Amino acid sequence: MIRFYFALWAAKAAKVLIRLFHKVIKKEGTNFPGIVALKLCPNILARIVKPRTVIAVTGTNGKTTMTNMISDCLEAAGYDVTSNRLGSNIITGITAALVNNATLFNKSKHDIGVLEVDERSSILVYEHVKPTYLVCTNLSRDSLSRNPHPHYIFDVVQKGLPKTTKLILNADDLISARLKTDQKNVYYGTGHMEGDSDECRNIVNDIQVCPVCHTPLVYDYVHYNHIGRAHCPACGFASPEPDYEAVSFDYGTMRMQVRDKNGQIYSYHMISNSIFNLYNEVTVIAFLREFGIEPDKLVDILENVTIVSTRYRNSTVEGIDVISNMAKGQISTACSVVFDYVSKQPKEKEIVMMLEDAHFGDSENLTYIYDTDFEFLNDEKIYNIVAVGKRAQDFVFRMLVAGIPKERLHAVAQMKDLAPELVLKDGEAVYILYDNYSVDLENEARNIIENTIRERKNHA
């Protein structure tokens, strides 16, 4: 017990030091108290107090957005919430979040914990932190250096889940929807949408054969990659029916209609017009309804909820839209969805692309870019693409392979060389596409773009 309290107090002291020296400690700042705690007391997760209700959020894509949205909604509903909002989702980050929740004498400060949990770390976390609810966004091909095989990651998550946890699962993802099928789960999804096809348009499709009898699956419709509705013509295996389903979308009024498990339909404000964030919102609705939030109250709460700014933000400068959108470098599915979304937006546009994952240095395997649908960017409305960073030429080469005309492509090794490559037409949109580890570069690029727009306007 003495060792536990020494570790708890040392971790809290480490957090104070991080606040004092935050400019020096950047990359491991949110994890560091957890690193200290686990070093001093390896079984601290078993001993430390947990909130009365723990909501775990996992999945290949959307975890951080989900964690923040669920936390925001619960706080708006009047609940006392703690969370690892910044995405420190491995065991050290979870430990740091629980250290923050505990008092000096190991009493819980908060009633509810919303914890983003890395899929592969989940088996270590759930041994000691047993979630009341698990919200799973999706499982698909991830970084080749970490979680490249979704079926392997499925097995890891499946093995670690406690039997007492209530699962909120994506009915349109035939991988994650199969978690704990021996218990009563809650499913969410979206109905057929304009632009859907009956076969995958992406390079990657992570589930093409029936997991029961291995017959090729027939897709009723596909939103992207393997996300959609499918069935097996041989054995009858099929996507589960959603308890909560988005049935229609009005992009003019930014409202969507969601049918609940009682057959009632409610109209919610759409936080975004991208398929990825529409899924995020339906996920939040399904979980919060199951949590006990009344539908009319939830409608009001979602009027004011936004996507976390590290994932998406936009502004308009002198008539030009500047839009930042995380594309999660190293993950082909996430990048492809963003590329598809950007290509479908109506304005003429140029793209600043910063997908180098600085966390991995120069040795990271870049073959994922050949699983990524750069072909979506071969669109006449996208007339200028500037790749930035050490790997810029690799991205330009991949886009040439995708058939994008050479005159639309530019590569600069350093951010200081970005401005001369920008065209910045009146009324257009500039998209900044960046990955998890280049948020600081996103800020730098945005400042350069906005300042360049103003300077050119003043000299016009």
Residue pairs with C-beta under 8 A, 6 or more apart in sequence:
3 40
3 41
4 41
4 44
4 47
4 48
4 106
5 106
6 40
6 41
7 36
7 37
7 38
7 39
7 40
7 41
7 44
8 37
8 41
8 44
8 48
8 99
8 102
8 104
8 106
9 104
10 36
10 37
10 40
11 33
11 34
11 36
11 37
11 40
11 95
11 96
11 99
12 33
12 99
12 104
14 32
14 33
14 36
15 32
15 33
15 96
15 99
15 100
17 25
18 25
18 29
18 32
18 33
22 29
25 32
27 359
28 35
30 84
30 86
30 87
30 88
30 93
30 96
31 88
31 90
31 92
31 93
31 96
32 96
33 95
33 96
33 99
33 100
34 88
34 91
34 92
34 93
34 94
34 95
34 96
34 97
34 99
35 92
37 44
37 95
37 96
37 99
38 44
38 91
38 92
38 95
41 47
43 128
44 95
45 91
45 94
45 95
45 98
45 125
45 127
45 128
45 129
46 128
47 106
48 95
48 98
48 99
48 102
48 106
49 98
49 101
49 102
49 106
49 107
49 108
50 98
50 101
50 108
50 113
50 129
51 82
51 101
51 108
51 110
51 111
51 112
51 113
52 108
52 111
52 112
53 111
53 112
53 113
53 132
53 133
54 112
54 113
54 115
54 129
54 130
54 131
54 132
54 133
55 70
55 112
55 113
55 114
55 115
55 131
55 132
55 133
55 134
55 135
55 287
55 291
56 115
56 117
56 122
56 125
56 126
56 129
56 131
56 133
56 134
56 135
56 165
57 63
57 66
57 67
57 70
57 114
57 115
57 116
57 117
57 134
57 135
57 137
58 116
58 117
58 118
58 119
58 122
58 134
58 135
58 136
58 137
58 157
59 66
59 119
59 135
59 136
59 137
59 138
59 139
59 170
59 176
60 119
60 137
60 138
60 139
60 140
60 141
60 142
60 147
60 150
60 153
60 331
60 333
60 334
61 137
61 138
61 140
61 276
61 328
61 331
61 333
61 334
61 337
62 137
62 138
62 276
62 279
62 280
62 283
63 87
63 89
63 116
63 117
63 118
63 137
64 85
64 86
64 87
64 89
64 116
64 308
64 310
64 311
65 277
65 280
65 307
65 308
65 311
66 116
66 135
66 137
66 280
66 283
66 284
67 83
67 84
67 85
67 87
67 114
67 115
67 116
68 83
68 85
68 308
69 271
69 280
69 281
69 284
69 305
69 307
69 308
70 114
70 135
70 284
70 287
70 288
71 81
71 83
71 85
71 114
72 305
73 284
73 288
73 293
73 298
73 301
73 302
73 305
74 81
74 112
74 114
74 288
74 291
75 81
76 301
76 304
76 305
77 288
77 293
77 297
77 301
79 111
79 112
80 110
80 111
80 112
81 110
81 111
81 112
81 113
81 114
82 97
82 100
82 101
82 109
82 110
82 112
82 113
82 114
83 97
83 113
83 114
83 115
83 116
84 93
84 94
84 96
84 97
84 115
84 116
85 308
87 93
87 116
87 436
88 94
88 96
88 97
88 116
89 115
89 116
89 117
89 118
89 121
90 118
90 121
91 121
91 124
91 125
93 116
94 115
94 117
94 121
94 125
94 129
97 113
97 115
98 113
98 129
101 108
101 109
101 110
101 113
102 108
102 109
103 109
115 125
115 129
115 131
117 125
117 126
119 139
119 142
119 147
119 153
119 156
119 157
120 146
120 147
120 153
120 156
122 156
122 157
122 160
122 161
123 156
123 157
123 159
123 160
124 160
125 160
126 160
126 161
126 162
126 165
127 160
130 162
130 164
130 165
131 162
131 165
132 164
132 165
132 166
133 165
133 166
133 167
133 168
133 287
133 290
133 291
134 161
134 165
134 166
134 167
134 168
135 168
135 283
135 287
136 157
136 167
136 168
136 169
136 170
136 176
136 179
137 170
137 176
137 279
137 280
137 283
138 170
138 173
138 175
138 176
138 227
138 279
139 150
139 153
139 154
139 157
139 173
139 175
139 176
139 206
140 150
140 173
140 175
140 204
140 206
140 225
140 226
140 227
140 333
141 148
141 149
141 150
141 204
141 206
141 331
141 332
141 333
141 371
142 148
142 150
142 153
142 330
142 331
143 330
143 331
143 357
143 368
144 330
144 365
144 367
144 368
145 330
145 360
145 364
145 365
146 330
147 153
150 175
150 206
150 207
151 175
151 206
154 175
154 176
154 178
154 179
157 176
157 179
158 179
158 180
161 167
161 179
161 180
163 183
166 185
166 186
166 290
167 179
167 180
167 183
167 185
167 186
168 185
168 186
168 188
168 283
168 286
168 287
168 290
169 176
169 177
169 179
169 185
169 186
169 187
169 188
169 240
170 176
170 177
170 187
170 188
170 189
170 227
170 279
170 283
171 177
171 187
171 188
171 189
171 239
171 240
171 241
171 242
171 245
172 189
172 190
172 223
172 227
172 228
172 229
172 239
172 242
172 279
173 226
173 227
174 207
174 211
174 217
174 226
174 230
174 239
175 206
175 207
175 226
177 187
177 239
177 240
178 211
179 185
185 240
186 243
186 244
186 261
186 286
186 290
187 240
187 241
187 242
187 243
187 244
187 286
188 242
188 243
188 244
188 245
188 282
188 283
188 285
188 286
189 229
189 239
189 242
189 244
189 245
189 246
189 282
190 223
190 245
190 246
190 275
190 278
190 279
190 282
191 245
191 246
191 247
191 248
192 220
192 221
193 221
193 223
193 249
193 275
195 344
196 221
196 222
196 223
196 228
197 221
197 222
198 219
198 220
198 221
198 222
199 219
199 222
200 219
200 222
200 225
200 226
201 222
201 224
201 373
202 224
202 225
202 333
202 336
202 373
203 332
203 336
203 370
203 371
203 372
203 373
204 225
204 332
204 333
204 336
204 371
205 225
205 226
206 225
206 226
207 217
207 226
207 230
208 216
208 217
208 226
209 215
209 216
209 217
210 216
210 217
210 232
210 234
210 235
210 237
211 237
212 232
212 235
212 237
213 232
213 234
213 235
213 237
215 232
215 233
215 234
215 235
217 230
217 231
217 232
218 230
218 231
218 232
218 233
219 228
219 229
219 230
220 228
220 229
220 230
220 231
221 228
221 229
222 228
223 275
224 275
224 333
224 336
224 337
224 340
225 333
225 336
225 337
227 279
228 239
229 238
229 239
230 238
230 239
231 237
231 238
231 239
232 238
243 260
243 261
243 286
244 258
244 259
244 260
244 261
244 282
244 285
244 286
244 289
245 258
245 259
245 282
246 256
246 257
246 258
246 278
246 282
247 257
247 258
247 259
247 265
248 256
248 257
249 255
249 256
249 257
249 270
249 278
250 256
251 270
251 273
254 269
254 270
254 273
255 267
255 268
255 269
255 270
256 267
256 268
256 270
256 278
256 281
257 265
257 266
257 267
257 268
258 265
258 266
258 268
258 282
258 285
259 265
260 266
260 289
260 295
264 295
266 295
266 296
266 298
266 299
267 299
268 281
268 285
268 298
268 299
268 302
269 299
269 302
269 303
270 278
270 281
271 277
271 280
271 281
271 302
271 305
271 306
271 307
272 278
272 281
272 307
272 312
274 337
274 338
274 341
275 337
275 341
276 337
276 338
276 341
277 307
277 312
280 307
281 302
284 302
284 305
285 298
285 302
288 298
288 301
289 295
289 298
293 301
310 326
310 439
311 325
311 326
312 323
312 324
312 325
312 326
313 323
313 324
314 321
314 322
314 323
314 324
315 321
315 322
315 450
316 322
317 449
317 450
317 453
317 454
318 453
318 454
318 457
319 426
319 427
320 424
320 425
320 426
320 427
320 428
320 429
320 430
320 453
321 347
321 428
321 429
321 430
322 429
322 430
322 432
322 446
322 449
322 450
322 453
323 429
323 430
323 431
323 432
324 431
324 432
324 434
324 442
324 446
325 338
325 341
325 342
325 431
325 432
325 433
326 334
326 338
326 433
326 434
326 435
326 436
327 334
327 335
327 338
327 339
327 355
327 433
327 434
327 435
328 334
328 335
328 435
328 436
329 335
329 355
329 356
329 357
329 434
329 435
329 436
329 437
329 438
330 357
330 360
330 364
330 368
330 435
331 368
332 368
332 369
332 371
332 372
332 373
335 355
335 372
335 373
335 433
336 372
336 373
336 376
338 433
339 372
339 373
339 374
339 376
339 377
340 373
340 376
342 349
342 351
342 376
342 377
342 382
342 431
342 433
343 376
343 377
343 379
343 381
343 382
345 381
345 429
346 381
347 381
347 427
347 428
347 429
348 381
348 383
348 425
348 427
348 428
348 429
349 381
349 382
349 383
349 428
349 429
349 430
349 431
350 382
350 383
350 384
350 385
350 386
350 422
350 423
350 424
350 428
350 430
350 431
351 377
351 382
351 384
351 385
351 386
351 430
351 431
351 432
351 433
352 386
352 388
352 418
352 422
352 430
352 431
352 432
352 433
352 445
352 449
353 385
353 386
353 387
353 388
353 395
353 433
354 387
354 388
354 389
354 432
354 433
354 434
354 435
354 438
354 441
354 442
354 445
355 389
355 391
355 395
355 433
355 434
355 435
355 438
356 389
356 390
356 391
356 435
356 438
357 364
357 435
357 436
357 437
357 438
358 437
358 438
359 436
359 437
362 390
366 391
366 394
369 394
369 395
369 398
370 398
370 401
372 398
374 398
374 399
374 401
374 402
374 404
375 402
375 403
377 385
377 399
377 402
377 404
378 399
378 402
378 403
378 404
382 408
383 408
383 423
384 408
384 410
384 421
384 422
384 423
385 399
385 404
385 408
385 409
385 410
386 410
386 411
386 412
386 418
386 421
386 422
387 393
387 395
387 396
387 399
387 409
387 410
387 411
387 412
388 411
388 412
388 413
388 414
388 415
388 418
388 441
388 445
389 413
389 441
390 413
392 411
392 412
392 413
393 411
395 411
396 409
396 410
396 411
399 409
400 406
400 409
410 421
412 418
412 421
415 441
415 444
415 445
415 448
418 445
418 448
418 449
419 448
419 452
422 430
422 449
422 452
424 430
424 449
424 452
424 453
424 456
430 449
432 442
432 445
432 446
432 449
434 441
434 442
434 445
